[in-house]
């Protein structure tokens, strides 16, 4: 059985003590409840928004105030910070900045348009030779950009072909005007250590640091047939027989080393020499033997861009002989 506790009336002095305790508890509860409410002022987009909230963090207070935060917006203090009472929260909206890097255009969103903020967001570090152009404004104006010309260098080893030369050798055993390859050419090979400078991904400079020959070039050898050229007659008498008589405009020319081609080879593959005449093949076939008034016998072995129709060029050993001949109208015969 439970023991019965006899009821005793509270004495008046104890009653006031109980009333005081209950009042203190109620007061503490009310003060605690009121202390949860905080006054928060939000400064955003040129506006001032004031709310009373019992949220504990900045982020919670902003949600309570209906303020949306972008990914790159700057919130001060941070959204995870605890609220004080009262609190002021400042929000700086991110603005677009065009960012040109390695020839590629991107857009960076930054709340404070500075070079440092753009580079930090993009994870870019400038090198000592990088170049930068910008029009950033503290006011966050439109069409802001940061243009970086990236400079980098790479060193590597590469192999480079060296072109071979062609050597022509006269061969009296081959028919005149024919050619025969005696030996094929072979390009040489160099191994080079080079440093290449790139700007915005494009090569702007190449410098050879060292070079070593791996294989020497081997010249191509071509035999050029040299048929027998009739002996020049004296600058007089006409041939005894002739198939065709013509009237031609003949010009004297020579081919000095500084004016001639590298190998002095005619259109038919022979070397230029006295007795060679340049013709228009449509009028005088190449390989024909001519007798030219005042010059003698000659062989049609060459052509020329300015030689059209009844015109020929006669070769002389020296400029003096070519000048003396000049240009004149002559009678000529095709002998064979």
VOGU-48588 format. One record per atom (N, C-alpha, C): x, z, y. Coordinates in steps of 0.2 Angstrom, whole numbers, plus 5000, padded with zeros to 4 digits. Layout:
<atoms>
XZY/...
</atoms>
This chain:
<atoms>
500450004994/500050005000/500450005006/500249965011/500549965017/500450035021/500950055024/500850115028/500550095035/500150135037/499750125043/500150155049/500250105054/500650135060/500050155065/500150215066/499650245071/499650205078/499150185081/499150155088/499150205093/499650195097/499750245103/499650205109/499250225114/499250195120/499850195124/500050135127/500650125131/500550165137/501150195138/501150235144/501150195151/500950215156/500950175162/501650155164/502150195163/502750175166/503050115161/502850125155/503150065150/502750005152/502150005154/501749945155/502049905160/502249935166/502649895171/503249865169/503549895164/504249865162/504049805158/503549805153/503349745150/503049685154/502749705159/502449655164/503049625167/503549655169/504149635172/504549585168/504649605161/504949555157/504649495156/503949495155/503549435154/503649385160/503649415166/503649375172/504349345173/504849375171/505549355171/505649295166/505249295160/505349245155/504949185158/504349195161/503949135164/504349105169/504749145174/505049115179/505649075177/506049105172/506649065169/506348995166/505848995162/505548935159/505348885165/505048905170/504848865175/505448835179/505948875180/506548855184/506948805179/506948825173/507248775168/506948705168/506248705168/505948645168/506048605174/506048645180/506148605186/506848575187/507348615183/508048595184/508148525180/507648505176/507748445172/507648385176/507248395181/507048335186/507648325191/507848265192/508348245196/508148195201/508348195207/508248145212/508848095212/508648035210/509147975210/509047925215/509547905218/509447845223/509847785220/509547735219/509847675217/509947615222/510547595224/510747545229/510847485225/510447435225/510447375222/510147315225/510447255226/510247195229/509947205236/510347245240/510147265246/509547305247/509347335242/508747385242/508947455240/508547505242/508647575241/508047605237/508147615231/507647645226/507747715225/507247755226/507347825224/506747845219/507047885214/506547905208/506747975207/506248005204/506348075201/506348065193/506848095190/506848085183/507148145179/506948145173/507248205169/507748175164/507948105165/508448075161/509148105162/509548105157/510148145157/510748095160/510648035159/511247985160/511047935165/511547905168/511447855173/511047795170/511147775164/510847715161/510047735160/509947795158/509247815157/508847815164/509147845169/508847845176/508747765178/509147725176/509047655178/508447625174/508447635168/507847615164/507247645167/507247705169/506647745171/506447705178/506947685182/506747655188/506647575187/506647555181/506547485180/507047435183/507647455183/508247415186/508547385180/508647315180/508947285174/509747275176/510147285171/510847275172/511147215168/511447175172/511747115168/512447135165/512647095160/513247105156/513847125160/513947085166/514547095170/514447125176/513847155177/513747195184/514147255184/514347275189/514647345190/514247395192/514247455188/513847515190/514247575191/514147605197/514547665199/514047715200/514147775197/514547785191/514347755185/514747755180/514547715174/513947735171/513647685167/512947705164/512947755159/513547775156/513547835151/513647895155/513847895161/513947965165/513348005165/513448075165/512848115166/512648115173/512048125174/511748125181/511848195184/511948195191/511948255195/511348255199/511248315202/510548315206/510748335213/510648295218/510448225217/511048175215/510848115214/511348065212/511248005216/511747965217/511747895220/512147845216/511747795214/512047745209/512047685213/512647655213/512747585216/512847535211/512547475212/512547415207/512847355211/513347325209/513647265212/513447205207/513047165209/512947105204/513547055203/513647035197/514146985196/513946915199/514446885201/514346815204/514846765200/514646705200/514946655196/515646625200/516146625197/516746595199/517046535194/517046475197/517346425193/518046435191/518246425185/518946445183/519246385179/519746355182/520046295179/520746315176/520846305169/521446325166/521546275160/522246255160/522446205155/521946145155/521746125161/521346065162/520646075160/520446135158/519746145156/519346185161/518746175163/518346205168/517846255164/517946325166/517446375164/517146405170/516646455168/516346495173/516446565171/516746605176/516846675175/516346715180/516046765177/515546805181/515946875182/516046885189/516346945191/515946975197/515947045197/515647075202/516047085209/516647085208/517147085214/517547015213/517446965217/517746905216/518546905219/518946935214/519646935216/520046895210/520646875212/521046845206/521146885201/521246955202/521447005197/520847005192/520247015195/519647025191/519446965186/519546905189/519446845185/519946835180/520646845181/521146845176/521046895171/520846955173/520747005168/520146995163/519646965166/519046955162/519246895157/519646845159/519846785155/520346805150/520746865151/521246885147/521846835148/522046815155/522546775156/523046805160/523746795158/524246825162/524646765165/524846765171/525246715174/525946715173/526246655172/526946655171/527346645177/527946655178/528346645184/528246575187/528146525183/528146455185/527446425186/526946465184/526246445185/526046445192/525646395194/525346385201/524646395201/524446425207/523746445207/523446425214/522846405214/522446385220/521746415220/521546445225/520946485225/520546485232/519946495232/519546505238/519046565238/519246615234/518846675233/518746705240/518146735241/517846765247/517646835245/517746885249/517446955247/516746955248/516446905252/515746905252/515346875246/515746845242/515446815236/515046755237/515446705241/515046645243/515046595237/514646545238/514546495233/515146455232/515146415226/515746365225/516446405225/516446465223/517146495223/517546465216/518146465217/518546445211/519246475211/519546475205/520246485204/520446435200/520946395202/521246345198/522046355197/522146365190/522846375188/523146315185/523746295187/524146245184/524646285179/524546285173/524946315168/525546275166/526146315167/526746285165/527046315159/527246275154/527546305148/528046255146/528546285142/529146245139/529146255131/529346195128/529446205121/530046165119/530446195115/531146165113/531046145105/531246085103/531246065096/531746015095/531745995089/532245945087/531845885085/532045825087/531645765085/532145705084/531945655080/532345605078/532145535082/532545505085/532445445089/532745385086/532445325086/532745265084/533145235089/533745205088/534145165093/534045095091/533745055095/533644985093/534344945092/534344895087/534944865086/534944795090/535544775091/535644705095/535644645090/535544595093/535544525089/536244485091/536644475086/537244435088/537144365085/537244315089/537244245088/537944215086/537944175081/538644145079/538544075077/538944035080/538943965079/539143945072/538743905069/538943885062/538943805062/539443775061/539543705061/539243675054/539143715049/538843695043/538143685043/537743715048/537043705048/536843655053/536343625052/536043565056/535943595063/536043545068/536043565075/535243585076/535243645080/534543665082/534243715077/534543725071/534243775066/534543835067/534243885064/534443955064/534343985057/534844035055/534844065049/535044135050/534644185047/534744255048/535244275042/535844285045/536444305040/536344375038/536144425042/536044495041/535544525045/535044555042/534544595045/534744655049/534444665055/534644725059/534344785056/534644845058/534444905056/534544955062/533944985064/533945035069/534445095068/534745115073/535145175072/534645235073/534945295071/534545355071/534945415075/534545445080/534845505083/534445565082/534745615081/534445685081/534545725087/534045735091/534045765098/533745835098/534045875101/533745945103/533445935110/532845935111/532545925118/532145985120/532045995126/531546045129/531046005133/530446015132/529845975135/529446025139/529346005146/528946045150/528246015151/527746065150/527046045150/526746075156/526346035159/525946065165/525146045164/524746095163/524046085161/523946045155/524446065150/524346025144/524645955143/524945935149/525245865149/525945865150/526345825147/527045825147/527245795154/527745835158/527945815164/528645805164/529045835160/529745825160/530045835153/530545795151/530845805145/531645795146/531945845143/532745855144/533045865138/533545815137/533945815130/534545865131/534545915127/535045975127/535645945123/535545915117/536145895113/535845835109/536345795107/536145735103/536745725098/536545705092/537045695086/536745625083/537245585081/537045515078/537045535070/536445515068/536345515061/536545455057/536345395061/536545335058/536645285064/537145245063/537345195068/536945135067/536745105073/536345045072/536744985069/536444945066/536744885063/536444825066/536944785069/536644725072/536444665068/535944635070/535644575067/536044515068/536244475063/536744425064/536344355062/536344315067/535944245067/536444195067/536544145062/536944085063/536544035066/536844005071/536543945075/536943885073/536543835071/536843765069/537043735075/537643705074/537943665080/538043595077/537643545079/537743475077/538243445081/538443385079/538943355083/538643315089/538943335095/538643305101/539143245103/538843185104/539243125106/539643145112/540243115112/540743115117/540443085123/540543125129/540343095135/540743035137/540342985139/540742925141/540942935148/541342885150/541542895157/540942885162/541042905168/540442905172/540242835174/540442785170/540342715171/539942685166/540142635163/539742585159/539142605155/538642565154/538042575151/538142565143/537742595139/537842585132/537642515130/537942495124/537842425122/537142415120/536842465117/536142465114/535742525117/535142505118/534742565120/533942545118/533642595116/532942585114/532442585120/532542625124/532042635129/532442655136/532242615141/532542625148/532042665152/532242715156/531842755160/532142765167/531742785172/531942805178/531742885179/532242925180/532142995180/532443025186/532143085188/532443125194/532843175190/533543175191/534043215188/534343265193/534343335191/534543385195/535143425191/535743435195/536243465192/536143545192/536443575187/536343645187/536943675183/537143735184/537643775180/537343835178/537643875174/537443945171/538043985171/538144015177/538644065178/538444135174/538944175173/538844235169/538244285173/538344285179/537844325183/537144295183/537144225182/536444195183/536144175176/536544175171/536344145164/536044205160/535744185154/535444225150/536044265146/535844315142/536344355139/536744325134/536444275130/536744235125/536844165127/536544135132/536644065134/536444015129/535844035125/535543995120/535043955123/535043885121/534543835123/533843845119/533343805121/532743815118/532743785110/533243745109/533343725102/533843775098/534143825101/534543875098/535343855098/535543805102/536243795103/536443825110/537043825111/537343855117/537343805122/537243825129/537343785134/538043755135/538143695137/538843665137/538743595141/539243575143/539243505146/538943455141/538543415143/538243365138/537543385136/537343445138/536643465137/536143455143/535543425141/535043405146/534443445144/534143465150/533443495149/532943445151/532443445146/531943385147/531243415146/530743375148/530043385146/529943355139/529843395134/529743375127/529143325126/528643325131/528143275130/528343205132/528943205136/529143135138/529743115134/530243165133/530843145130/530843195124/530843175118/530843225112/531543265112/531443325110/532043365109/532443345104/533143345104/533643315100/533843245101/533443215106/533643145108/534343145111/534643085110/535343075114/535143025119/535343035125/535242995131/535942975134/535842915137/536442895142/536142895149/536442935153/536242945160/536642915165/536442875169/536842835174/537242885178/537842885179/538342925183/538542985179/538243005173/538343065170/538643045163/538343005159/538642985153/538143005148/538443015141/537943035136/537743115136/537143125134/536943195134/536443205128/536343265126/535843285121/535243325124/534643305122/534043345125/533943405120/534243465123/534243525119/533843585122/533643575128/533343625132/532743605136/532343655138/531743645142/531743685148/531243685152/531243725158/530543725161/530343785164/529643785167/529543735172/530043715176/529943675182/530043595180/530243585174/530343515172/529743485169/529443445173/528843415170/528843345172/528643305167/528643225168/529343205167/529443155172/530143115172/530643155176/530743215174/531243255177/531743285172/532343285173/532843315169/533343365173/533643405169/534143445172/534843435168/535343425172/536043405168/536443465169/536843485164/537243545164/537943525166/538243565171/538943555173/539343625172/539943615172/540343675170/540343725176/540443695183/540443735188/539943725194/539843775198/539343765204/539543705208/540243695209/540443635213/540243575211/540243565204/540043495201/539343495201/538943545200/538243545201/537943525208/538343555213/538143545220/538343475222/538843445219/539043375221/538543325218/538243345212/537743305209/537143305213/536943375214/536243385218/535643355214/535243325218/534643295214/534643215216/534543175211/534543105213/534143065207/533943005209/533542965205/534042925201/533942925194/534442885190/534142845185/534442795182/534242755177/534542785170/534142795165/534342825159/534042785153/534442795147/534242765141/534142815136/533642805131/533642845125/534042805120/534642835118/535042795113/534742805106/534642865104/534342885098/533942945097/
</atoms>
